[in-house]
């Protein structure tokens, strides 16, 4: 009986090969050919992409400025319309969006200017929040009205032990007090040349946000601490300040250091300041002082020779004084005779900042030719909302 032997060479079946083995070999051969073709195609596309990137790099080096990708994300309609208004004064797009109902919160009467686009407004708010001011620790509320009311209940619900058949007396009449925080207009007026605005590479929105936020931050920071309340927020240091032993609602209490214009031989004043604050506020307490005062406090030690001050353990964490975070606010007064250079309290409960979140901009190309002025305004107010939540350290004998 003869048997026919079928031999294979280089992975291919010889003529006359039959059976499932030959079919599998043929399928594998086709798959390998397809993979090789796909691999060759991928290599070609990668090479083309690399050549394109190399060409863009050369253009960037020769022109001296970045080349924007053609496939960049398109601007939102209101952002594009606002950019056109800022650069050239063209407000047709803003008015058109308002008429179409697409950006009713963007367009305002021309005499009052236009509200900045949400991205720029958010950038301004973020910068103001991250900069060292009372905003970092105070309570912030956004409102649409012209003032904000804080309702304070001084009363306490009566309670008593009672038996099943006994009677319970009526609770005392609650004592309700209203604190009204009016909003005031804060303005800034940066300017830029028209030639700079015509440069498409100039980030006019970022520039405006930075300049406006810088001016607003400095004005707000000073007002929240020492503002007199006349066309500006009322600072917590502008209220009546009395000794803690005679403290009453409507004033801030202070603790003396025991030495006129200094800390004295020991840091007892700071310890007394911490424990002058009620336990319900102490858990969220924060020290507020300026850099010069911080330089003096860093040298203080307790009776065992340990420093009261400790730096943050991680980047971005605040320094701590007696275990409580420290906010460096440069508008706090320096250490001097009778000054209130250190504040300690729960500022989230003790001080409230009320604001309308939008920022309005009016473009003025006439008053300072060849420069263009940008009159930016926002409305903000602030005041003490809980007089028991903030205590001060007075650098005096008593």
HUPEMO-V311942 format. One record per residue. N is the residue number from 1. RES is the residue in one small letter. PSI is psi in radians with two decimals (none if undefined). D_LAST is the distance of its C-alpha to the last C-alpha in Angstrom with 1 decimal. Layout:
{{N/RES/PSI/D_LAST} {N/RES/PSI/D_LAST}}
This chain:
{{1/x/2.21/125.5} {2/x/2.52/123.8} {3/x/2.38/120.0} {4/x/2.06/118.5} {5/x/2.25/115.5} {6/x/2.10/112.9} {7/x/2.58/110.9} {8/x/2.61/107.7} {9/x/2.21/106.7} {10/x/0.69/103.2} {11/x/0.15/101.8} {12/x/2.47/104.6} {13/x/2.41/107.3} {14/x/2.73/110.8} {15/x/2.41/113.3} {16/x/-0.10/114.6} {17/x/2.39/111.5} {18/x/2.87/111.0} {19/x/3.01/108.7} {20/x/-0.50/105.0} {21/x/-0.68/104.1} {22/x/-0.66/105.3} {23/x/-0.72/103.3} {24/x/-0.76/100.1} {25/x/-0.71/100.7} {26/x/-0.70/101.4} {27/x/-0.73/98.1} {28/x/-0.68/96.1} {29/x/-0.74/97.7} {30/x/-0.69/96.9} {31/x/-0.72/93.2} {32/x/-0.68/92.9} {33/x/-0.70/94.4} {34/x/-0.71/91.9} {35/x/-0.70/88.9} {36/x/-0.70/90.2} {37/x/-0.72/90.5} {38/x/-0.71/87.0} {39/x/-0.69/85.5} {40/x/-0.68/87.3} {41/x/-0.74/86.0} {42/x/-0.74/82.3} {43/x/-0.70/82.8} {44/x/-0.77/84.1} {45/x/-0.71/81.2} {46/x/-0.68/78.6} {47/x/-0.73/80.4} {48/x/-0.72/80.4} {49/x/-0.70/76.6} {50/x/-0.71/75.9} {51/x/-0.66/78.0} {52/x/-0.75/76.1} {53/x/-0.67/72.7} {54/x/-0.70/74.0} {55/x/-0.69/75.1} {56/x/-0.70/71.7} {57/x/-0.71/70.0} {58/x/-0.71/72.3} {59/x/-0.68/71.7} {60/x/-0.76/67.9} {61/x/-0.73/68.3} {62/x/-0.60/70.7} {63/x/-0.36/68.6} {64/x/0.12/65.2} {65/x/2.74/63.5} {66/x/2.56/63.6} {67/x/2.15/66.6} {68/x/2.44/65.7} {69/x/2.50/67.7} {70/x/-0.44/70.2} {71/x/0.43/69.4} {72/x/2.65/65.7} {73/x/2.32/64.3} {74/x/2.59/65.0} {75/x/2.60/62.1} {76/x/2.65/61.3} {77/x/-0.77/62.8} {78/x/-0.57/59.5} {79/x/-0.73/58.1} {80/x/-0.70/61.3} {81/x/-0.70/61.3} {82/x/-0.69/57.7} {83/x/-0.68/58.5} {84/x/-0.67/61.5} {85/x/-0.75/59.4} {86/x/-0.72/56.8} {87/x/-0.74/59.5} {88/x/-0.10/62.0} {89/x/0.13/60.8} {90/x/1.90/63.4} {91/x/0.20/62.1} {92/x/-0.72/65.4} {93/x/-0.67/64.7} {94/x/-0.74/61.3} {95/x/-0.68/63.1} {96/x/-0.72/65.9} {97/x/-0.66/63.6} {98/x/-0.72/62.0} {99/x/-0.59/65.4} {100/x/-0.19/66.6} {101/x/0.23/63.5} {102/x/-0.40/62.7} {103/x/1.00/59.3} {104/x/-0.41/58.2} {105/x/0.04/54.6} {106/x/-0.72/55.3} {107/x/2.43/56.9} {108/x/2.94/55.3} {109/x/2.44/56.6} {110/x/-0.55/57.2} {111/x/-0.50/55.1} {112/x/-0.01/52.0} {113/x/-2.96/52.9} {114/x/2.55/53.5} {115/x/2.42/51.3} {116/x/2.75/51.2} {117/x/2.73/53.2} {118/x/-0.65/51.4} {119/x/-0.80/51.5} {120/x/-0.73/49.7} {121/x/-0.70/47.2} {122/x/-0.65/46.5} {123/x/-0.71/46.0} {124/x/-0.80/43.4} {125/x/-0.68/41.5} {126/x/-0.75/41.7} {127/x/-0.73/40.4} {128/x/-0.60/37.4} {129/x/-0.64/36.6} {130/x/-0.28/36.9} {131/x/2.55/34.8} {132/x/1.81/31.1} {133/x/3.10/29.4} {134/x/-0.24/27.7} {135/x/-0.52/31.4} {136/x/-0.46/31.4} {137/x/-0.29/29.0} {138/x/2.93/29.0} {139/x/2.31/31.7} {140/x/2.22/34.6} {141/x/2.45/37.3} {142/x/2.27/40.5} {143/x/2.89/41.8} {144/x/-0.14/44.7} {145/x/-3.07/43.2} {146/x/-0.07/41.1} {147/x/2.89/38.0} {148/x/2.28/36.6} {149/x/2.32/35.3} {150/x/2.15/32.9} {151/x/2.17/33.4} {152/x/2.24/30.6} {153/x/1.93/31.4} {154/x/-0.26/28.6} {155/x/2.96/31.1} {156/x/2.37/32.2} {157/x/2.23/35.8} {158/x/2.60/36.6} {159/x/2.72/38.3} {160/x/2.70/39.8} {161/x/2.41/42.3} {162/x/2.62/45.8} {163/x/3.03/49.3} {164/x/-0.65/52.4} {165/x/-0.07/53.3} {166/x/2.99/49.8} {167/x/2.65/48.1} {168/x/2.26/44.8} {169/x/2.78/42.7} {170/x/2.61/41.9} {171/x/2.70/38.8} {172/x/2.72/36.2} {173/x/2.22/36.5} {174/x/2.55/34.7} {175/x/1.86/32.0} {176/x/2.33/32.9} {177/x/2.48/30.9} {178/x/2.25/32.3} {179/x/2.08/30.4} {180/x/2.21/32.8} {181/x/1.79/32.5} {182/x/2.67/35.0} {183/x/2.44/36.8} {184/x/2.72/36.8} {185/x/2.20/39.3} {186/x/2.27/38.4} {187/x/2.63/41.1} {188/x/2.65/42.3} {189/x/1.31/45.5} {190/x/2.81/46.9} {191/x/2.67/50.3} {192/x/2.68/53.3} {193/x/2.62/56.7} {194/x/-0.57/59.7} {195/x/-0.68/61.5} {196/x/-0.67/58.7} {197/x/-0.51/58.8} {198/x/-0.30/62.6} {199/x/2.01/62.3} {200/x/-0.38/62.8} {201/x/-0.19/61.1} {202/x/2.14/57.8} {203/x/1.49/55.5} {204/x/-0.62/54.4} {205/x/-0.76/52.7} {206/x/-0.69/50.5} {207/x/-0.80/49.7} {208/x/-0.80/48.7} {209/x/-0.73/46.5} {210/x/-0.80/44.7} {211/x/-0.73/44.1} {212/x/-0.81/43.1} {213/x/-0.70/40.7} {214/x/-0.78/39.0} {215/x/-0.77/38.4} {216/x/-0.72/37.3} {217/x/-0.85/34.9} {218/x/-0.68/33.0} {219/x/-0.77/32.8} {220/x/-0.79/31.7} {221/x/-0.73/29.1} {222/x/-0.70/27.2} {223/x/-0.66/27.7} {224/x/-0.37/26.5} {225/x/-0.82/23.1} {226/x/0.26/22.6} {227/x/2.55/25.8} {228/x/0.02/25.7} {229/x/-0.06/28.5} {230/x/1.81/31.1} {231/x/0.42/34.1} {232/x/2.86/31.9} {233/x/2.74/29.8} {234/x/2.07/26.4} {235/x/2.74/23.7} {236/x/-0.41/20.9} {237/x/-0.15/18.3} {238/x/-0.11/20.1} {239/x/2.93/19.1} {240/x/2.43/16.4} {241/x/2.11/13.0} {242/x/2.84/10.8} {243/x/2.53/8.2} {244/x/-0.54/10.6} {245/x/-0.41/10.9} {246/x/0.47/12.5} {247/x/2.51/14.3} {248/x/2.78/17.9} {249/x/2.42/20.7} {250/x/-0.13/20.8} {251/x/2.81/17.2} {252/x/2.43/15.4} {253/x/2.58/12.5} {254/x/2.75/9.7} {255/x/2.25/8.0} {256/x/2.67/5.3} {257/x/-0.35/7.6} {258/x/-0.11/6.2} {259/x/2.33/8.2} {260/x/2.03/8.5} {261/x/0.31/11.4} {262/x/-3.12/12.3} {263/x/-0.43/12.5} {264/x/-3.05/12.6} {265/x/-0.27/15.7} {266/x/2.85/15.7} {267/x/0.55/15.2} {268/x/-0.52/13.3} {269/x/-0.72/10.9} {270/x/-0.71/14.2} {271/x/-0.77/15.6} {272/x/-0.60/12.9} {273/x/-0.76/13.4} {274/x/-0.77/17.1} {275/x/0.01/17.2} {276/x/-0.37/14.9} {277/x/2.41/18.0} {278/x/2.64/21.0} {279/x/-0.55/23.9} {280/x/-0.37/26.3} {281/x/-0.47/24.4} {282/x/-0.56/23.3} {283/x/-0.52/26.9} {284/x/0.42/27.1} {285/x/2.59/23.7} {286/x/2.38/23.5} {287/x/2.43/21.0} {288/x/2.13/21.2} {289/x/2.88/20.4} {290/x/3.13/22.6} {291/x/-0.69/24.8} {292/x/-0.74/22.8} {293/x/-0.66/19.7} {294/x/-0.64/22.3} {295/x/-0.57/23.7} {296/x/-0.69/20.5} {297/x/-0.57/19.9} {298/x/-0.37/23.6} {299/x/-0.14/23.1} {300/x/2.45/20.6} {301/x/2.73/22.2} {302/x/-3.03/21.7} {303/x/-0.40/22.6} {304/x/0.14/26.3} {305/x/0.22/26.3} {306/x/2.43/26.7} {307/x/2.43/25.3} {308/x/-0.42/23.0} {309/x/2.43/24.8} {310/x/2.37/28.4} {311/x/2.79/30.9} {312/x/2.48/33.1} {313/x/-0.38/36.2} {314/x/2.78/38.5} {315/x/2.34/39.0} {316/x/-0.26/37.1} {317/x/2.50/34.5} {318/x/2.73/30.8} {319/x/2.85/28.8} {320/x/2.50/26.5} {321/x/2.04/23.1} {322/x/0.56/22.9} {323/x/-0.07/26.1} {324/x/2.52/25.0} {325/x/2.67/26.6} {326/x/2.28/24.9} {327/x/2.09/25.8} {328/x/1.88/25.8} {329/x/1.92/25.3} {330/x/-0.24/25.6} {331/x/-0.05/24.3} {332/x/2.56/20.7} {333/x/2.71/18.5} {334/x/2.86/18.3} {335/x/2.11/15.4} {336/x/3.11/14.1} {337/x/2.06/11.4} {338/x/0.14/9.2} {339/x/2.72/12.0} {340/x/1.33/12.4} {341/x/-0.23/15.0} {342/x/2.28/15.6} {343/x/2.55/16.8} {344/x/2.30/18.2} {345/x/3.07/20.6} {346/x/1.62/24.2} {347/x/-0.35/25.1} {348/x/-0.58/28.6} {349/x/-0.54/27.5} {350/x/-0.40/24.5} {351/x/2.30/26.2} {352/x/2.30/29.9} {353/x/2.10/32.1} {354/x/2.40/35.3} {355/x/2.73/38.2} {356/x/2.14/41.9} {357/x/-0.38/43.1} {358/x/2.67/45.9} {359/x/2.34/45.7} {360/x/2.43/48.2} {361/x/2.31/49.9} {362/x/2.19/52.0} {363/x/2.25/54.3} {364/x/1.73/54.8} {365/x/0.08/57.6} {366/x/-0.61/58.1} {367/x/-0.39/54.9} {368/x/0.78/54.5} {369/x/2.49/58.0} {370/x/0.22/59.0} {371/x/2.76/55.8} {372/x/2.19/55.1} {373/x/2.53/51.7} {374/x/1.88/50.2} {375/x/1.83/47.9} {376/x/2.36/45.9} {377/x/2.65/43.8} {378/x/2.88/41.9} {379/x/2.24/39.8} {380/x/2.60/36.4} {381/x/2.87/33.3} {382/x/2.62/30.0} {383/x/2.89/27.0} {384/x/2.28/24.5} {385/x/-0.24/26.8} {386/x/1.86/24.4} {387/x/-0.25/20.8} {388/x/-0.15/20.2} {389/x/-0.07/21.4} {390/x/2.30/18.7} {391/x/2.69/15.1} {392/x/2.65/12.9} {393/x/2.08/10.7} {394/x/2.25/8.2} {395/x/1.36/8.5} {396/x/2.97/5.5} {397/x/-0.71/3.8} {398/x/none/0.0}}
